[in-house]
Amino acid sequence: MPRTRLTPAVLATALAAALLTGCGGDADADGPRTVTVTVGYQSKTINTVTAGTLLRELGYFEQELKARGAEDGTTYRVRWQDYATGAPITAQMTAGKIDIGSMGDFPLLINAARGTQLDRPTRLVSVTGYNLRGGLNTVVTAPDSPLERLEDLRGRKVSTSVGSAADGTLVRALRRAGIDPHKDIRKLNQQPSVGASALQSGSADALSQFVAWPGLLAHQGRAKALYDGAELNVPTFHGVTVREGFAKERPAVVDAFLRAQRRATDHLRAEPVAAAESVARATGLPAEVVYLYNGAHGIATFDPTLKPALVDALKQDVPVLKSAQLVGDVDVDAFVDDRYLKRVYGASYAAARATRPPAARAELWRKDGTTRAFTSPERLLEAVAAARGTVRAAYVPDTTTGTPWFADKAVWVADGTELLPFVTPSGAAAYTARHPGARTVPYGEALRRAGGAS
């Protein structure tokens, strides 16, 4: 067979096509003007939904890219890849196989460190859901566990995902309690689902995890809260990170993603019940659990802006990860890049970044799909007592930390005529110790008291 002679022009064209094919490239099997953008997300980490599950269900990113393609003549395709934690997303990003990813604050720092180490830098470009006190992470135990305080974990087996935001909460909380997180407990490094099974089987005494595992297990009656991360009073959040090389090559695509994320955030705020139902269908999580975190008065506040308080919290996280030898020094200021958000928001960015979340309120979700907020836990209980058969879920903010929790899973304290909810037994015990005459009461008694008062 005669050998085909390739001219320099043909060779150059072939080489260019080969280099541009693939993740974020200008060509793939569909043709030379097709770009595939790969997004790594965590479907069940539901305070990332505006950059993951909900965004995917709404199709906003694809819509933004279609509009972009009409301008530049390119066909854009989105490849969504789902993971249980942030670690594999970082591994795929540094390998050049994921362009945009979402993960928690501690994994974000590992993402930054690995990118720098491997000369594949990444940049934090937006926030998904956050809680200014740290309430997105919770330590739980089995329902019948005798453990009631964080100090009870000394010498116990605690499951967590090392390097995760929940692990960071565990380490900080133990240190504040005078417990060495490396010597005084036996830490089990497990995926959330594995840790949940370990807790149920008794091979772990406690589980420290992030959204939505603590709420899910409590809702199912498979766990009770031992420690509310909001007791730390240190912000925790999840955010969106992009490969720097991809962002430099395709800044318009990053802008399109952030415009889509902003639209998804607006949708969640305007239609919180519909958003919760959509995420529940996509993930298999109970909608009541999704709403606990993402509802109108949920644990998470959704806002893409890179608030100074969150950036400062990220800097406070670095020593925690360094002590665990998971990262070295991390230049947080270099990692945070808000230029894309500024383009998306325009002149309104500064005002949006300065906003703060409203105070948490008690909320009732009825089976007919309607919701109602209340000025106090007692008013909520009155409504539940009056219409128990029509109630789908009821939520109350912790008296001390403000963390919303299921009303029927909260620890209730009667203090005179007041009925006060707490996420944990230790929170309730701290209150009763300071208020003579106050005592814990079962949920049923709290309902009867409220019903009688109405």
C-alpha positions as CSV (number, residue, x, y, z in Angstrom):
1,M,0.0,0.0,0.0
2,P,1.5,3.4,-0.9
3,R,2.5,5.6,2.0
4,T,0.4,8.8,2.3
5,R,2.6,11.9,2.6
6,L,1.4,14.5,5.1
7,T,2.2,18.1,4.4
8,P,3.4,20.4,7.2
9,A,0.0,22.2,7.1
10,V,-1.9,18.9,7.5
11,L,0.4,17.9,10.4
12,A,-0.1,21.2,12.1
13,T,-3.9,20.9,11.8
14,A,-3.9,17.4,13.1
15,L,-1.7,18.3,16.1
16,A,-3.8,21.3,17.0
17,A,-6.9,19.2,16.9
18,A,-5.3,16.5,19.1
19,L,-4.2,19.1,21.7
20,L,-7.6,20.8,21.8
21,T,-9.7,17.6,22.0
22,G,-11.0,16.7,25.5
23,C,-11.9,18.5,28.7
24,G,-12.5,22.1,28.0
25,G,-11.1,21.7,24.5
26,D,-12.3,23.0,21.1
27,A,-12.9,19.6,19.5
28,D,-14.4,16.2,20.3
29,A,-16.1,13.4,18.4
30,D,-19.0,15.7,17.5
31,G,-16.8,18.1,15.5
32,P,-14.1,20.8,15.6
33,R,-16.3,23.5,17.1
34,T,-17.6,21.6,20.1
35,V,-16.4,22.3,23.6
36,T,-17.2,19.9,26.5
37,V,-17.2,21.4,30.0
38,T,-16.8,18.9,32.8
39,V,-18.4,19.7,36.1
40,G,-17.7,17.8,39.3
41,Y,-20.3,18.0,42.0
42,Q,-21.7,16.2,45.1
43,S,-25.4,15.5,44.6
44,K,-26.0,14.5,48.2
45,T,-24.0,17.4,49.7
46,I,-27.1,19.5,49.3
47,N,-25.8,22.9,50.2
48,T,-23.9,22.8,46.9
49,V,-27.1,22.4,44.9
50,T,-26.9,25.8,43.2
51,A,-23.7,24.6,41.6
52,G,-24.7,21.0,41.3
53,T,-27.9,19.0,41.7
54,L,-30.4,21.9,41.4
55,L,-28.4,23.6,38.7
56,R,-28.3,20.4,36.7
57,E,-32.0,19.8,37.1
58,L,-32.9,23.4,36.0
59,G,-30.6,23.3,33.0
60,Y,-29.5,26.9,33.5
61,F,-25.8,26.3,32.7
62,E,-26.7,24.6,29.4
63,Q,-29.0,27.6,28.6
64,E,-26.2,30.1,29.3
65,L,-23.8,28.1,27.2
66,K,-26.3,27.8,24.3
67,A,-26.6,31.6,24.3
68,R,-22.8,31.9,24.4
69,G,-22.6,29.5,21.5
70,A,-25.0,31.6,19.4
71,E,-22.5,34.4,19.7
72,D,-19.2,32.6,19.1
73,G,-20.4,29.7,16.8
74,T,-19.3,27.0,19.3
75,T,-21.4,24.1,20.5
76,Y,-21.0,23.6,24.2
77,R,-21.8,20.4,26.0
78,V,-21.8,19.8,29.8
79,R,-20.6,16.6,31.4
80,W,-21.8,16.3,35.0
81,Q,-19.8,13.9,37.3
82,D,-21.2,13.1,40.7
83,Y,-19.0,12.3,43.8
84,A,-19.6,11.6,47.5
85,T,-16.8,14.0,48.7
86,G,-14.5,16.7,47.4
87,A,-11.3,14.6,47.4
88,P,-11.9,12.8,44.1
89,I,-13.0,16.1,42.5
90,T,-9.7,17.6,43.4
91,A,-7.9,14.5,42.0
92,Q,-9.7,14.8,38.7
93,M,-9.2,18.6,38.5
94,T,-5.4,18.3,39.0
95,A,-5.4,15.6,36.3
96,G,-7.1,18.1,34.0
97,K,-10.3,16.0,33.7
98,I,-12.7,18.3,35.6
99,D,-12.9,22.0,34.8
100,I,-15.3,23.2,37.5
101,G,-16.0,21.6,40.9
102,S,-17.8,22.3,44.2
103,M,-16.7,21.2,47.7
104,G,-16.5,22.3,51.3
105,D,-14.1,24.7,52.9
106,F,-11.5,22.2,54.1
107,P,-11.5,20.3,50.8
108,L,-11.2,23.6,49.0
109,L,-7.9,24.3,50.8
110,I,-6.6,20.8,49.9
111,N,-7.7,21.6,46.3
112,A,-5.6,24.8,46.4
113,A,-2.6,23.1,47.9
114,R,-2.7,20.1,45.5
115,G,-3.1,22.5,42.5
116,T,-0.1,24.5,43.6
117,Q,2.0,21.4,44.4
118,L,1.3,19.8,41.0
119,D,1.6,23.1,39.1
120,R,-2.1,22.8,38.1
121,P,-3.4,25.8,40.1
122,T,-7.1,26.2,40.9
123,R,-9.1,29.3,42.0
124,L,-12.1,29.7,44.3
125,V,-14.7,31.7,42.3
126,S,-17.9,31.6,44.3
127,V,-19.8,30.2,47.3
128,T,-22.8,27.9,47.3
129,G,-24.3,27.5,50.8
130,Y,-22.8,28.7,54.1
131,N,-23.6,29.0,57.8
132,L,-21.8,31.8,59.7
133,R,-21.7,29.8,62.9
134,G,-20.7,26.4,61.5
135,G,-24.1,24.7,61.8
136,L,-23.7,22.7,58.5
137,N,-21.6,20.1,60.4
138,T,-22.8,17.9,63.2
139,V,-21.6,15.0,65.4
140,V,-24.3,12.4,66.0
141,T,-24.5,9.2,67.9
142,A,-26.9,6.2,67.9
143,P,-30.4,6.9,69.2
144,D,-29.8,4.7,72.3
145,S,-26.3,5.8,72.9
146,P,-25.4,6.9,76.5
147,L,-23.1,9.6,75.1
148,E,-24.5,13.0,75.7
149,R,-21.5,15.4,75.7
150,L,-18.5,15.9,73.4
151,E,-16.3,15.0,76.4
152,D,-17.9,11.5,76.3
153,L,-16.0,10.8,73.1
154,R,-12.7,10.3,74.9
155,G,-11.5,6.8,74.1
156,R,-14.3,6.2,71.6
157,K,-14.3,5.4,67.9
158,V,-15.5,8.3,65.8
159,S,-16.2,8.0,62.0
160,T,-15.5,11.0,59.8
161,S,-14.1,11.8,56.3
162,V,-10.5,13.0,57.0
163,G,-9.9,16.3,55.4
164,S,-13.6,17.2,55.1
165,A,-15.3,20.1,56.6
166,A,-16.9,17.8,59.2
167,D,-13.5,16.5,60.2
168,G,-12.4,20.1,60.7
169,T,-15.4,20.7,63.0
170,L,-14.6,17.5,64.9
171,V,-10.9,18.5,65.4
172,R,-11.8,22.0,66.5
173,A,-14.5,20.9,68.9
174,L,-12.4,18.2,70.5
175,R,-9.5,20.7,71.1
176,R,-11.9,23.2,72.7
177,A,-13.1,20.4,75.0
178,G,-9.5,19.5,76.0
179,I,-9.4,16.3,73.9
180,D,-6.5,15.5,71.6
181,P,-8.1,14.6,68.3
182,H,-5.2,12.5,67.3
183,K,-4.5,10.6,70.6
184,D,-7.7,10.7,72.7
185,I,-10.1,9.2,70.2
186,R,-9.9,6.5,67.5
187,K,-10.7,8.3,64.3
188,L,-12.2,6.1,61.5
189,N,-11.6,7.6,58.0
190,Q,-14.7,6.6,56.2
191,Q,-17.0,7.8,53.4
192,P,-20.3,9.2,54.8
193,S,-22.4,6.3,53.9
194,V,-19.9,3.8,55.3
195,G,-19.7,5.9,58.5
196,A,-23.5,5.8,58.8
197,S,-23.5,2.0,58.5
198,A,-20.7,1.8,61.1
199,L,-22.8,3.9,63.5
200,Q,-25.8,1.7,63.0
201,S,-23.8,-1.5,63.5
202,G,-22.0,-0.3,66.6
203,S,-18.6,-0.4,65.1
204,A,-18.4,3.4,65.5
205,D,-19.6,5.3,68.6
206,A,-20.2,8.6,66.8
207,L,-20.2,10.1,63.4
208,S,-19.0,13.6,62.4
209,Q,-20.4,14.5,59.0
210,F,-21.5,17.3,56.7
211,V,-24.8,18.1,55.0
212,A,-27.1,16.2,54.7
213,W,-26.0,13.1,56.7
214,P,-26.7,14.2,60.2
215,G,-30.2,15.5,59.4
216,L,-30.9,12.4,57.3
217,L,-30.0,10.0,60.1
218,A,-31.9,12.0,62.7
219,H,-35.0,12.2,60.5
220,Q,-34.8,8.4,60.0
221,G,-34.5,7.8,63.7
222,R,-31.1,6.3,63.2
223,A,-29.1,8.9,65.1
224,K,-29.4,11.8,67.6
225,A,-27.3,14.9,67.7
226,L,-24.4,15.0,70.1
227,Y,-22.6,18.3,69.0
228,D,-23.9,21.2,67.0
229,G,-21.1,22.6,64.8
230,A,-22.6,26.1,65.3
231,E,-21.2,25.9,68.9
232,L,-17.8,26.7,67.4
233,N,-19.2,30.0,66.0
234,V,-16.8,29.7,63.1
235,P,-18.2,30.1,59.5
236,T,-18.4,27.0,57.3
237,F,-19.3,26.9,53.6
238,H,-19.0,25.1,50.3
239,G,-17.7,26.8,47.2
240,V,-16.9,26.5,43.5
241,T,-13.4,26.1,42.3
242,V,-12.1,26.1,38.7
243,R,-8.9,25.1,37.0
244,E,-6.9,28.3,36.5
245,G,-5.8,27.1,33.0
246,F,-9.4,26.5,32.0
247,A,-10.5,29.9,33.4
248,K,-7.8,31.8,31.5
249,E,-8.6,29.9,28.3
250,R,-12.4,30.2,28.6
251,P,-13.3,33.1,31.0
252,A,-16.7,33.4,29.2
253,V,-17.6,29.8,30.2
254,V,-16.8,30.6,33.8
255,D,-18.9,33.7,33.6
256,A,-21.7,31.6,32.1
257,F,-21.5,29.1,35.0
258,L,-21.7,31.8,37.6
259,R,-24.6,33.5,35.9
260,A,-26.3,30.1,35.9
261,Q,-25.4,29.6,39.6
262,R,-26.9,33.0,40.4
263,R,-30.1,32.1,38.6
264,A,-30.3,28.8,40.5
265,T,-29.8,30.7,43.8
266,D,-32.6,33.1,42.9
267,H,-34.9,30.2,42.1
268,L,-34.1,28.4,45.4
269,R,-34.9,31.6,47.3
270,A,-38.1,32.3,45.4
271,E,-39.3,28.6,45.3
272,P,-37.7,26.8,48.3
273,V,-40.3,24.1,48.5
274,A,-40.2,23.4,44.7
275,A,-36.4,23.4,44.9
276,A,-36.4,21.0,47.8
277,E,-38.7,18.6,46.0
278,S,-36.6,18.8,42.9
279,V,-33.4,17.9,44.8
280,A,-35.2,15.2,46.6
281,R,-36.3,13.5,43.4
282,A,-32.8,13.8,41.9
283,T,-30.9,12.4,45.0
284,G,-33.4,10.1,46.7
285,L,-33.1,12.1,49.9
286,P,-36.3,12.9,51.8
287,A,-37.6,16.3,50.9
288,E,-38.0,17.1,54.6
289,V,-34.3,16.6,55.1
290,V,-33.4,18.8,52.0
291,Y,-35.7,21.5,53.4
292,L,-34.0,21.4,56.8
293,Y,-30.8,22.6,55.2
294,N,-32.0,24.5,52.1
295,G,-35.4,25.8,53.1
296,A,-36.6,29.3,53.5
297,H,-35.3,29.3,57.1
298,G,-32.9,26.4,56.7
299,I,-29.4,25.8,58.1
300,A,-27.7,27.0,54.9
301,T,-27.8,30.5,53.4
302,F,-27.3,30.5,49.6
303,D,-25.3,33.4,48.2
304,P,-22.5,33.1,45.6
305,T,-20.6,36.2,46.8
306,L,-17.2,35.7,48.4
307,K,-17.8,37.4,51.7
308,P,-14.8,38.6,53.8
309,A,-16.0,36.5,56.8
310,L,-15.9,33.3,54.8
311,V,-12.4,34.2,53.4
312,D,-11.2,34.9,56.9
313,A,-12.6,31.6,58.1
314,L,-10.8,29.8,55.3
315,K,-7.5,31.3,56.6
316,Q,-8.4,30.0,60.1
317,D,-8.8,26.6,58.6
318,V,-5.3,26.4,57.2
319,P,-3.5,25.7,60.6
320,V,-6.1,22.9,61.4
321,L,-5.2,21.1,58.1
322,K,-1.5,21.8,58.6
323,S,-1.6,20.2,62.1
324,A,-3.1,17.1,60.4
325,Q,-0.3,17.2,57.8
326,L,-2.9,17.4,55.0
327,V,-1.5,20.7,53.6
328,G,1.5,23.0,54.0
329,D,1.1,26.7,53.6
330,V,-1.8,27.9,51.5
331,D,-2.0,31.4,50.0
332,V,-5.7,31.9,50.5
333,D,-5.7,35.4,49.1
334,A,-4.2,34.1,45.8
335,F,-6.7,31.2,45.8
336,V,-9.7,33.5,46.1
337,D,-10.6,35.1,42.8
338,D,-13.8,37.2,42.6
339,R,-13.1,38.9,39.2
340,Y,-15.6,36.6,37.5
341,L,-18.4,37.3,40.0
342,K,-17.7,41.0,39.7
343,R,-18.3,40.8,36.0
344,V,-21.5,38.8,36.5
345,Y,-22.9,41.1,39.2
346,G,-21.6,44.4,37.9
347,A,-22.1,47.4,40.2
348,S,-24.3,45.4,42.5
349,Y,-21.6,43.1,43.7
350,A,-20.4,45.1,46.7
351,A,-23.9,45.4,48.1
352,A,-24.6,41.7,47.5
353,R,-21.4,40.7,49.3
354,A,-22.3,42.9,52.3
355,T,-25.6,41.2,52.9
356,R,-26.1,38.9,56.0
357,P,-28.5,36.1,56.5
358,P,-31.7,36.8,58.5
359,A,-32.2,35.3,61.9
360,A,-33.6,31.8,61.9
361,R,-37.3,31.3,62.5
362,A,-39.5,28.3,63.4
363,E,-41.3,27.0,60.3
364,L,-44.2,24.6,59.5
365,W,-44.5,22.7,56.3
366,R,-47.9,21.4,55.6
367,K,-48.9,18.4,53.5
368,D,-50.6,20.7,51.0
369,G,-47.2,22.2,50.2
370,T,-47.7,25.5,52.0
371,T,-45.3,26.8,54.6
372,R,-45.6,29.3,57.5
373,A,-42.9,30.9,59.7
374,F,-43.5,31.7,63.4
375,T,-42.0,34.3,65.8
376,S,-41.4,31.7,68.5
377,P,-41.2,27.9,69.0
378,E,-44.3,28.0,71.2
379,R,-46.4,29.5,68.3
380,L,-45.1,26.7,66.1
381,L,-46.0,24.0,68.6
382,E,-49.5,25.5,69.0
383,A,-49.9,25.2,65.2
384,V,-48.6,21.6,65.2
385,A,-50.9,20.6,68.1
386,A,-53.9,22.1,66.3
387,A,-53.2,20.5,63.0
388,R,-51.1,17.4,63.5
389,G,-52.7,15.4,60.7
390,T,-51.8,18.0,58.1
391,V,-48.2,18.6,59.1
392,R,-45.4,17.3,56.8
393,A,-42.5,18.7,58.8
394,A,-41.8,21.3,61.6
395,Y,-38.5,23.0,62.2
396,V,-37.2,25.1,65.2
397,P,-34.0,27.0,65.7
398,D,-31.8,26.0,68.6
399,T,-32.2,28.5,71.4
400,T,-28.5,29.2,71.7
401,T,-27.0,28.6,68.3
402,G,-29.9,29.3,66.0
403,T,-29.3,26.0,64.1
404,P,-32.7,24.8,62.7
405,W,-33.6,21.2,63.6
406,F,-36.6,18.9,63.4
407,A,-39.1,19.9,66.1
408,D,-39.8,16.3,67.0
409,K,-36.0,15.5,67.2
410,A,-35.1,18.6,69.3
411,V,-34.5,18.5,73.0
412,W,-37.2,20.6,74.7
413,V,-36.8,22.6,77.9
414,A,-39.7,24.0,79.8
415,D,-38.7,27.2,81.6
416,G,-41.8,28.6,83.3
417,T,-44.3,29.2,80.4
418,E,-41.5,29.2,77.8
419,L,-40.8,26.1,75.7
420,L,-37.2,26.2,74.3
421,P,-35.7,23.8,71.7
422,F,-32.1,22.6,71.5
423,V,-30.3,20.5,69.0
424,T,-28.3,18.5,71.6
425,P,-28.8,17.2,75.1
426,S,-25.6,19.1,76.2
427,G,-27.1,22.4,74.9
428,A,-30.3,21.8,76.9
429,A,-28.2,20.8,80.0
430,A,-26.1,24.0,79.8
431,Y,-29.3,26.0,79.7
432,T,-31.0,24.3,82.6
433,A,-27.8,24.6,84.7
434,R,-28.0,28.3,84.3
435,H,-31.8,28.6,84.9
436,P,-33.1,27.1,88.2
437,G,-36.5,25.5,87.7
438,A,-36.0,24.8,84.0
439,R,-36.2,21.2,83.0
440,T,-36.2,19.0,79.9
441,V,-39.5,17.6,78.7
442,P,-40.4,15.1,76.0
443,Y,-41.7,16.4,72.7
444,G,-45.2,15.1,73.5
445,E,-45.4,17.1,76.7
446,A,-44.1,20.2,74.9
447,L,-47.0,19.8,72.4
448,R,-49.5,19.3,75.1
449,R,-48.3,22.4,76.9
450,A,-48.5,24.4,73.8
451,G,-51.9,23.0,72.8
452,G,-53.3,23.8,76.2
453,A,-51.9,27.3,76.0
454,S,-53.7,27.9,72.7
